[in-house]
Amino acid sequence: MSRITQLFNIQLPIIQAGMVWASGWRLASAVSNAGGLGLIGSGSMYPDVLREHIRKCKAATGKTFGVNIPLLYPDIDKHIDIVIEEKVPVVFTSAGNPATWTPVLKQHDIKVVHVVSSSRFAQKAEQAGCDAVVAEGFEAGGHNGREETTTLVLVPAVCRTVSIPVIAAGGIATGRQMLAAMVLGAEGVQVGSRFVASEEASSHLNFKKAVINATEGDTELSMKRLVPVRLIKNKFFEAIARAEAAGASAATLKDILGRGRAKKGMFEGDMEEGELEIGQSSILIRDILPAAIIMHNLCTEFNEALADTEKKTYF
């Protein structure tokens, strides 16, 4: 049993990432019921929608689940109030200063985990009182750190820097990768892209098919003048790439991005004009499966990889 399983009172040290337009109550409850920690992704939800998903998740599982809250969300205070009122036991925060809301959540006995992209930010999260950190490498889908540090380098660097438990994220879609993360010092893993291609994910089937058909080089970090985000290349991506190559300002990029671009792609299924956030690990994903099967496969692959490693002599 790791500190992560003890912290969240779960069986398996696997956390399903709280991804916008993918991580509703169906996915979160399915992962929690399978022994992991399911997260509701609140970044794409109005406050009343978040409350509805929390209540449905409570009805669907008696096990621990949590909510992911991007700290840059415009109605952040309302989301914080809702998770407190609904007595959500775990909150993962990202994209902002953890010192702002961590003390408030801790006052209500909520476990708080912050997503970081550098050792410096990990230290700030520990100083803010976070119970654990997610060290998310450059391979991850969606919004990414400006440092562009890979998971292979970031995880041991963060483990060396903080004393609180470290959860590895970014490019992890198989049990063998999960084992590698543990060898690097992580006590749990956060998995995103693999769960996008699950039956319970609320993302559009067109997007799920794009994920399982992705090949090497199909994703790239984009919009670095705004907030770096890893996307599948499509017509929208190419428009941003041309603008960036021409030296476009942040304001120009915002105009191209417009409003509702992520919803158009990931939720409504527009594969050309939509924003398609996914990680590099998409090239390892070839099927859409129930979340419980994904959990089972991760554990089976982990144990097989561990047994295989123990049989080999390296020196």
Legacy VTK file of the C-alpha trace (Angstrom):
# vtk DataFile Version 3.0
C-alpha trace
ASCII
DATASET POLYDATA
POINTS 315 float
0.000 0.000 0.000
1.419 3.382 -1.024
0.891 6.749 0.631
-1.408 7.595 -2.277
-3.787 4.681 -1.694
-3.825 5.504 2.011
-4.387 9.208 1.389
-7.468 8.645 -0.758
-8.620 5.336 0.787
-8.490 3.561 -2.583
-7.291 0.120 -3.646
-5.163 1.024 -6.674
-2.751 3.975 -7.093
-4.412 5.020 -10.356
-6.071 8.416 -10.728
-8.220 9.246 -13.725
-7.443 12.790 -14.829
-10.212 15.381 -14.602
-10.328 16.307 -18.287
-12.653 18.902 -19.796
-15.503 17.506 -21.912
-14.541 13.916 -21.024
-14.648 13.425 -17.261
-18.230 13.503 -16.078
-19.858 11.490 -13.317
-20.134 8.318 -15.414
-16.390 8.050 -15.964
-15.422 9.190 -12.459
-17.759 6.720 -10.746
-16.679 3.856 -13.028
-12.992 4.392 -12.190
-13.711 4.699 -8.473
-15.845 1.553 -8.551
-12.904 -0.248 -10.207
-10.603 0.644 -7.302
-8.966 3.858 -8.497
-9.749 7.516 -7.936
-12.173 9.013 -10.440
-12.183 12.777 -10.950
-14.948 14.980 -12.312
-13.453 17.599 -14.644
-15.120 20.849 -13.605
-13.273 23.074 -16.081
-15.985 22.678 -18.714
-18.929 22.873 -16.288
-21.135 25.690 -15.074
-21.561 25.605 -11.277
-25.044 24.051 -11.394
-23.800 21.376 -13.815
-20.902 20.556 -11.485
-23.291 20.105 -8.568
-25.444 17.774 -10.659
-22.421 15.652 -11.623
-21.242 15.432 -8.006
-24.650 14.254 -6.827
-24.949 11.693 -9.621
-21.443 10.442 -8.857
-22.390 9.997 -5.190
-25.394 7.940 -6.256
-23.291 5.788 -8.617
-20.448 4.946 -6.220
-19.930 4.600 -2.509
-16.194 4.915 -2.988
-13.900 7.937 -2.954
-14.039 10.306 -5.916
-12.848 13.845 -6.447
-13.172 16.997 -8.527
-10.500 18.664 -10.635
-10.716 22.468 -10.482
-8.601 24.693 -12.761
-7.801 27.694 -10.575
-8.147 30.069 -13.526
-11.831 29.157 -13.907
-13.871 32.400 -13.919
-16.381 31.161 -11.302
-13.754 29.501 -9.118
-15.350 30.709 -5.873
-18.644 29.049 -6.830
-16.920 25.775 -7.647
-15.065 25.864 -4.331
-18.319 26.528 -2.462
-20.011 23.602 -4.214
-17.303 21.027 -3.429
-17.399 22.161 0.203
-21.206 22.087 0.404
-21.371 18.666 -1.265
-18.587 17.338 0.987
-16.370 16.161 -1.884
-13.445 14.396 -0.164
-10.693 15.137 -2.714
-9.911 18.153 -4.917
-7.189 18.325 -7.559
-6.248 21.870 -8.542
-4.286 23.108 -11.538
-3.392 26.210 -13.566
-2.956 28.690 -10.769
-1.529 29.468 -7.330
-2.351 26.676 -4.845
-1.845 29.032 -1.887
-5.092 30.839 -2.746
-7.592 28.048 -2.121
-5.743 25.136 -0.479
-6.125 26.524 3.092
-9.861 27.034 2.524
-10.347 23.466 1.311
-8.172 22.022 4.097
-10.344 23.764 6.691
-13.137 21.468 5.518
-11.026 18.284 5.704
-10.700 18.039 1.926
-7.575 16.362 0.568
-5.878 18.740 -1.882
-3.519 17.785 -4.720
-1.977 20.301 -7.118
-0.739 19.630 -10.653
2.764 20.986 -11.328
5.178 21.133 -14.250
8.361 21.936 -12.324
10.152 21.283 -9.044
9.744 24.956 -8.121
5.974 24.758 -8.400
5.996 21.466 -6.483
7.733 23.207 -3.585
5.132 25.990 -3.650
2.348 23.389 -3.538
3.934 21.674 -0.533
4.385 25.027 1.228
0.717 25.833 0.529
-0.317 22.703 2.438
-1.154 20.356 -0.426
-1.325 16.670 0.515
0.353 15.528 -2.725
1.396 16.804 -6.138
0.943 15.572 -9.679
4.189 15.916 -11.636
2.867 16.278 -15.181
5.398 15.976 -17.982
5.548 17.582 -21.409
3.940 14.508 -23.034
0.570 15.252 -21.444
-2.475 16.355 -23.366
-4.287 19.626 -22.779
-2.669 22.549 -20.990
1.008 22.062 -20.340
3.919 23.659 -18.513
6.115 26.185 -20.276
9.234 24.335 -19.133
8.585 21.434 -21.546
10.189 18.967 -19.123
9.455 15.333 -19.922
7.892 12.963 -17.401
11.075 10.866 -17.319
13.013 13.869 -16.009
10.303 15.716 -14.078
9.137 12.899 -11.783
12.502 12.136 -10.133
13.293 15.858 -9.952
10.048 16.539 -8.078
10.488 13.475 -5.851
13.898 14.824 -4.876
12.434 18.230 -4.064
9.356 17.516 -1.908
8.481 15.165 0.944
4.773 14.804 0.114
3.666 11.972 -2.220
4.215 12.447 -5.946
1.804 11.246 -8.631
3.271 10.895 -12.128
1.363 12.104 -15.193
2.035 12.755 -18.842
2.355 10.006 -21.432
1.148 7.169 -19.184
-1.339 4.830 -20.858
-0.036 1.326 -20.085
0.884 -0.732 -17.048
4.502 -0.897 -18.188
4.663 2.916 -18.163
3.000 2.876 -14.747
5.792 0.624 -13.461
8.399 2.990 -14.945
6.794 5.914 -13.105
6.975 3.992 -9.817
10.649 3.195 -10.419
11.246 6.920 -10.898
9.831 7.542 -7.428
6.134 8.195 -7.982
3.639 6.587 -5.600
0.737 6.756 -8.037
-0.108 7.687 -11.611
-2.642 10.003 -13.188
-3.950 8.729 -16.515
-5.800 10.963 -18.962
-5.700 10.069 -22.651
-6.352 6.347 -22.065
-9.617 7.239 -20.287
-10.702 9.610 -23.063
-10.973 6.456 -25.176
-13.352 4.825 -22.694
-17.023 4.032 -23.110
-17.955 6.204 -20.127
-16.073 9.325 -21.244
-18.469 12.097 -22.265
-16.291 13.133 -25.208
-17.707 12.717 -28.724
-17.240 9.407 -30.536
-15.499 11.251 -33.401
-12.889 12.488 -30.928
-12.448 9.051 -29.383
-11.876 7.583 -32.857
-9.318 10.300 -33.625
-7.482 9.361 -30.428
-7.262 5.635 -31.200
-6.201 6.364 -34.792
-3.436 8.803 -33.826
0.138 8.044 -34.870
3.511 9.470 -33.878
3.740 13.183 -34.573
-0.028 13.707 -34.714
0.040 15.855 -31.549
2.057 18.976 -30.907
2.295 21.747 -28.332
0.498 24.854 -29.544
-0.508 28.381 -28.460
2.677 28.986 -26.479
2.021 32.739 -26.408
-1.197 32.047 -24.497
-1.209 28.873 -22.395
0.677 25.964 -24.027
-1.681 23.149 -24.978
-1.018 19.816 -26.714
-3.424 19.244 -29.618
-4.128 16.799 -32.399
-3.187 18.458 -35.682
-6.213 19.544 -37.720
-7.445 22.589 -39.649
-7.709 24.696 -36.476
-4.221 23.634 -35.338
-2.759 24.581 -38.725
-4.374 28.030 -38.536
-2.757 28.612 -35.145
0.590 27.247 -36.392
0.607 29.633 -39.372
-0.233 32.578 -37.147
2.500 31.671 -34.648
5.054 31.268 -37.451
4.122 34.742 -38.672
4.736 36.179 -35.207
1.094 36.712 -34.250
0.403 38.480 -30.971
-1.453 36.858 -28.069
-4.482 38.970 -28.966
-4.489 37.634 -32.535
-4.241 34.055 -31.282
-7.166 34.685 -28.935
-9.204 35.931 -31.905
-8.449 32.748 -33.855
-9.243 30.601 -30.824
-12.574 32.332 -30.251
-15.065 30.854 -27.800
-16.194 27.271 -27.354
-13.454 25.812 -29.542
-12.702 22.897 -27.171
-16.388 22.069 -26.816
-16.790 22.136 -30.592
-14.049 19.561 -31.043
-14.030 17.238 -28.060
-17.728 17.317 -27.135
-19.521 18.125 -30.389
-17.192 16.156 -32.652
-15.982 18.761 -35.171
-12.640 17.229 -36.120
-11.482 20.113 -38.327
-12.498 23.333 -36.594
-12.485 22.039 -33.014
-9.712 22.099 -30.415
-8.635 18.477 -29.824
-6.630 18.139 -26.598
-4.846 14.803 -26.174
-1.458 13.483 -25.073
1.385 11.757 -26.880
0.290 8.441 -25.352
-2.602 8.417 -27.828
-0.301 6.532 -30.211
-0.399 3.586 -27.782
-4.204 3.493 -27.557
-6.003 1.395 -30.133
-9.448 0.652 -28.698
-12.396 2.173 -26.851
-13.023 0.138 -23.701
-15.095 0.264 -20.501
-13.217 2.068 -17.729
-13.204 -1.072 -15.567
-11.418 -3.007 -18.327
-8.887 -0.208 -18.712
-8.188 -0.383 -14.981
-7.845 -4.167 -15.132
-5.478 -3.947 -18.113
-3.273 -1.362 -16.415
-2.849 -3.595 -13.361
-2.282 -6.757 -15.424
0.325 -5.038 -17.599
2.011 -3.596 -14.514
2.331 -7.001 -12.847
3.504 -8.676 -16.061
6.127 -5.981 -16.621
7.287 -6.267 -13.012
7.610 -10.051 -13.271
9.434 -9.751 -16.582
11.867 -7.235 -15.125
12.616 -9.444 -12.138
13.614 -12.306 -14.457
16.256 -10.275 -16.284
19.841 -9.587 -15.372
21.031 -6.185 -16.498
24.603 -6.103 -15.175
LINES 1 316
315 0 1 2 3 4 5 6 7 8 9 10 11 12 13 14 15 16 17 18 19 20 21 22 23 24 25 26 27 28 29 30 31 32 33 34 35 36 37 38 39 40 41 42 43 44 45 46 47 48 49 50 51 52 53 54 55 56 57 58 59 60 61 62 63 64 65 66 67 68 69 70 71 72 73 74 75 76 77 78 79 80 81 82 83 84 85 86 87 88 89 90 91 92 93 94 95 96 97 98 99 100 101 102 103 104 105 106 107 108 109 110 111 112 113 114 115 116 117 118 119 120 121 122 123 124 125 126 127 128 129 130 131 132 133 134 135 136 137 138 139 140 141 142 143 144 145 146 147 148 149 150 151 152 153 154 155 156 157 158 159 160 161 162 163 164 165 166 167 168 169 170 171 172 173 174 175 176 177 178 179 180 181 182 183 184 185 186 187 188 189 190 191 192 193 194 195 196 197 198 199 200 201 202 203 204 205 206 207 208 209 210 211 212 213 214 215 216 217 218 219 220 221 222 223 224 225 226 227 228 229 230 231 232 233 234 235 236 237 238 239 240 241 242 243 244 245 246 247 248 249 250 251 252 253 254 255 256 257 258 259 260 261 262 263 264 265 266 267 268 269 270 271 272 273 274 275 276 277 278 279 280 281 282 283 284 285 286 287 288 289 290 291 292 293 294 295 296 297 298 299 300 301 302 303 304 305 306 307 308 309 310 311 312 313 314
